[in-house]
Amino acid sequence: MAVNIDKMTAEIDLMKNNILYVIKDGQLIEQELPAYGETVIVTLGGKVDRLETTVKRKV
């Protein structure tokens, strides 16, 4: 990931299927997704407040 602070742009790799990108207050946050499970994006006031990840294991 390449970030240009002056232009407020970021170049991300679209081939990474296990990464979720969240923008909060001008900051780009990478969140790695679990192989099995769920990630819930909780918003507060129309902005991302937190990410809640539940990891499961497939047998």
VOPAGU-2260 file (C-alpha; in pm, 1 decimal, decimal comma):
REM VOPAGU-2260
SITE   aa  ch    i         X         Y         Z
SITE  MET   A    0       0,0       0,0       0,0
SITE  ALA   A    1     136,0     339,6     -96,6
SITE  VAL   A    2      -1,5     652,4      71,8
SITE  ASN   A    3      53,4    1009,6     -51,3
SITE  ILE   A    4     -24,9    1243,6     240,1
SITE  ASP   A    5       4,2    1563,0      32,2
SITE  LYS   A    6    -258,6    1453,8    -221,7
SITE  MET   A    7    -458,2    1246,7      33,1
SITE  THR   A    8    -449,1     942,9    -198,0
SITE  ALA   A    9    -367,3     577,5    -141,5
SITE  GLU   A   10    -278,7     301,1    -382,9
SITE  ILE   A   11    -404,3     -40,1    -267,3
SITE  ASP   A   12    -363,6    -390,9    -406,1
SITE  LEU   A   13    -701,7    -510,7    -535,7
SITE  MET   A   14    -577,6    -869,2    -559,5
SITE  LYS   A   15    -564,8    -911,1    -179,7
SITE  ASN   A   16    -895,1   -1084,3    -106,8
SITE  ASN   A   17    -841,8   -1114,0     268,6
SITE  ILE   A   18    -793,2    -742,7     347,0
SITE  LEU   A   19   -1066,0    -494,5     437,2
SITE  TYR   A   20    -981,4    -124,6     403,7
SITE  VAL   A   21   -1155,1     130,2     626,6
SITE  ILE   A   22   -1108,1     505,9     609,7
SITE  LYS   A   23   -1156,4     689,2     938,8
SITE  ASP   A   24   -1072,7    1057,1     986,9
SITE  GLY   A   25    -844,8    1058,0     681,6
SITE  GLN   A   26    -650,5     751,1     795,6
SITE  LEU   A   27    -649,2     427,5     594,7
SITE  ILE   A   28    -683,2     125,9     822,8
SITE  GLU   A   29    -608,5    -227,3     699,9
SITE  GLN   A   30    -800,4    -509,5     865,2
SITE  GLU   A   31    -706,4    -867,8     783,3
SITE  LEU   A   32   -1013,5   -1086,3     748,0
SITE  PRO   A   33   -1026,7   -1429,1     911,8
SITE  ALA   A   34   -1036,7   -1744,3     697,1
SITE  TYR   A   35   -1369,4   -1834,9     860,0
SITE  GLY   A   36   -1580,6   -1602,0    1069,1
SITE  GLU   A   37   -1738,4   -1263,1    1039,9
SITE  THR   A   38   -1636,6    -900,2    1070,3
SITE  VAL   A   39   -1902,4    -648,3    1171,9
SITE  ILE   A   40   -1850,8    -277,7    1104,0
SITE  VAL   A   41   -2013,7     -73,3    1381,6
SITE  THR   A   42   -2092,7     289,4    1300,6
SITE  LEU   A   43   -2166,7     576,3    1534,8
SITE  GLY   A   44   -2296,2     903,8    1396,8
SITE  GLY   A   45   -2243,8     785,8    1039,4
SITE  LYS   A   46   -1872,4     713,7    1097,1
SITE  VAL   A   47   -1692,7     386,8    1157,7
SITE  ASP   A   48   -1659,2     334,8    1533,2
SITE  ARG   A   49   -1512,0     -13,8    1555,1
SITE  LEU   A   50   -1468,5    -349,9    1385,7
SITE  GLU   A   51   -1585,2    -661,0    1567,2
SITE  THR   A   52   -1436,4    -986,4    1439,9
SITE  THR   A   53   -1558,9   -1331,4    1536,6
SITE  VAL   A   54   -1319,6   -1609,5    1436,1
SITE  LYS   A   55   -1450,5   -1956,0    1364,9
SITE  ARG   A   56   -1267,6   -2275,6    1285,4
SITE  LYS   A   57   -1386,6   -2512,0    1014,7
SITE  VAL   A   58   -1340,6   -2880,7    1093,9
